[in-house]
Amino acid sequence: MDRTPVESTQIKSIGFDQTTNTLEVEFAKGGAVYQYKDVTRETFDLFLAAESKGRFFGQAIRGGGFEFTRLPEPEKAETPAEG
């Protein structure tokens, strides 16, 4: 899912899949990515437009009772040792 970078100290980017009504949130600290189910497009648009993304997330998403899943972290490609 494509995510849009946002200005926030807590949230790095957010994305939305309108087909499945899934919101995806990438957090700034640690880079964890979570998907939230059954989120409306209207809620996503309000999130994107919110002056404080962290406050909106806390009140409307985390406090909204949405089912969520933490996505596994992508495997980091190993760089060959120089020698």
C-alpha positions, 0 to 999 in steps of 0.5 A: 500500500502506498503511504503519504509522508506526513508532518508529525513527531509521532507518525511518519506516513499514512495510507488507505486502501479504499477497496478493503477500507484499510488504514496503514500507519507508519510510526516515526519512532521505531518505524513500526507499521500497523493496519487498521480495518474497517476505516472509512475514507472520510476518517482517512481524509480527516486524519490526513487533514488533521493539524495534529496527526498524533492527537487525531490518531489517539482519539479517532483511530486508537480510541476508535476501537478498530481491529489492527495488525502489526505488519512484520518488519521488512528483512534488511538486505545484508551487505557483504563484508568488505575485505 
